[in-house]
């Protein structure tokens, strides 16, 4: 699991770092996609509660933490 966790973190870090190098239009597209995903997850959470976290491979704190980061980034973009 340690290797998988490291790979997951590397992918997320790479994607976030990439935002510094791509065009404003591409950044907006990436953040809009992430925001849409977060809204869908929130809607599922409102319908199904805590059970939604079972579909993620990462623990809830990893998943919700990266979602909070995407939201912060979308506010500053």
RALIN-V794854 format. One record per residue. N is the residue number from 0. RES is the residue in three letters. PHI is phi in degrees with one decimal (* if undefined). PSI is psi as a letter, one per 40 degrees, with the letter a starting at -180 (NA if undefined). OMEGA is omega in degrees with one decimal (NA if undefined). Layout:
n->N res->RES phi->PHI psi->PSI omega->OMEGA
n->N res->RES phi->PHI psi->PSI omega->OMEGA
This chain:
n->0 res->UNK phi->* psi->d omega->-178.6
n->1 res->UNK phi->-59.2 psi->d omega->178.8
n->2 res->UNK phi->-64.5 psi->d omega->179.0
n->3 res->UNK phi->-63.9 psi->d omega->179.4
n->4 res->UNK phi->-64.2 psi->d omega->178.4
n->5 res->UNK phi->-63.7 psi->d omega->178.5
n->6 res->UNK phi->-62.0 psi->d omega->179.0
n->7 res->UNK phi->-59.7 psi->d omega->-179.9
n->8 res->UNK phi->-63.4 psi->d omega->179.2
n->9 res->UNK phi->-61.8 psi->d omega->179.0
n->10 res->UNK phi->-62.7 psi->d omega->-179.4
n->11 res->UNK phi->-65.6 psi->d omega->179.0
n->12 res->UNK phi->-63.1 psi->d omega->178.7
n->13 res->UNK phi->-61.6 psi->d omega->-178.7
n->14 res->UNK phi->-62.5 psi->d omega->179.9
n->15 res->UNK phi->-65.3 psi->d omega->177.9
n->16 res->UNK phi->-64.0 psi->d omega->179.9
n->17 res->UNK phi->-61.9 psi->d omega->-178.9
n->18 res->UNK phi->-59.8 psi->d omega->180.0
n->19 res->UNK phi->-76.2 psi->e omega->-172.5
n->20 res->UNK phi->-112.2 psi->e omega->-177.0
n->21 res->UNK phi->-98.8 psi->i omega->-178.3
n->22 res->UNK phi->-65.1 psi->i omega->177.6
n->23 res->UNK phi->-60.1 psi->d omega->179.8
n->24 res->UNK phi->-62.9 psi->d omega->179.0
n->25 res->UNK phi->-66.6 psi->d omega->177.4
n->26 res->UNK phi->-61.3 psi->d omega->178.9
n->27 res->UNK phi->-60.8 psi->d omega->179.3
n->28 res->UNK phi->-63.9 psi->d omega->178.9
n->29 res->UNK phi->-60.8 psi->d omega->-177.9
n->30 res->UNK phi->-67.8 psi->d omega->176.4
n->31 res->UNK phi->-64.0 psi->d omega->177.8
n->32 res->UNK phi->-63.4 psi->d omega->179.4
n->33 res->UNK phi->-64.7 psi->d omega->179.1
n->34 res->UNK phi->-63.4 psi->d omega->177.0
n->35 res->UNK phi->-61.7 psi->d omega->177.3
n->36 res->UNK phi->-61.9 psi->d omega->-179.6
n->37 res->UNK phi->-63.8 psi->d omega->178.5
n->38 res->UNK phi->-63.6 psi->d omega->178.3
n->39 res->UNK phi->-65.0 psi->d omega->178.3
n->40 res->UNK phi->-65.3 psi->d omega->178.2
n->41 res->UNK phi->-61.0 psi->d omega->179.1
n->42 res->UNK phi->-62.7 psi->d omega->176.5
n->43 res->UNK phi->-63.5 psi->d omega->179.0
n->44 res->UNK phi->-62.4 psi->d omega->179.0
n->45 res->UNK phi->-63.9 psi->d omega->179.9
n->46 res->UNK phi->-81.9 psi->d omega->-168.3
n->47 res->UNK phi->-116.5 psi->e omega->177.9
n->48 res->UNK phi->71.6 psi->a omega->-173.8
n->49 res->UNK phi->-59.5 psi->d omega->-177.6
n->50 res->UNK phi->-62.6 psi->e omega->-179.5
n->51 res->UNK phi->-63.1 psi->d omega->-176.4
n->52 res->UNK phi->-67.6 psi->e omega->180.0
n->53 res->UNK phi->-66.6 psi->d omega->-178.2
n->54 res->UNK phi->-81.8 psi->e omega->178.1
n->55 res->UNK phi->-91.9 psi->i omega->179.1
n->56 res->UNK phi->-78.6 psi->d omega->179.5
n->57 res->UNK phi->-90.8 psi->i omega->176.7
n->58 res->UNK phi->-60.5 psi->i omega->-177.7
n->59 res->UNK phi->-54.6 psi->d omega->-177.7
n->60 res->UNK phi->-65.1 psi->d omega->175.3
n->61 res->UNK phi->-66.5 psi->d omega->-176.4
n->62 res->UNK phi->-64.9 psi->d omega->-178.5
n->63 res->UNK phi->-69.9 psi->d omega->177.6
n->64 res->UNK phi->-65.1 psi->d omega->179.5
n->65 res->UNK phi->-68.7 psi->d omega->176.8
n->66 res->UNK phi->-64.9 psi->d omega->177.5
n->67 res->UNK phi->-62.3 psi->d omega->178.3
n->68 res->UNK phi->-63.6 psi->d omega->178.3
n->69 res->UNK phi->-60.2 psi->d omega->179.0
n->70 res->UNK phi->-64.0 psi->d omega->177.3
n->71 res->UNK phi->-61.7 psi->d omega->179.7
n->72 res->UNK phi->-63.3 psi->d omega->-178.4
n->73 res->UNK phi->-68.3 psi->d omega->178.6
n->74 res->UNK phi->-76.5 psi->d omega->-178.1
n->75 res->UNK phi->-97.3 psi->e omega->-177.4
n->76 res->UNK phi->-78.0 psi->NA omega->NA
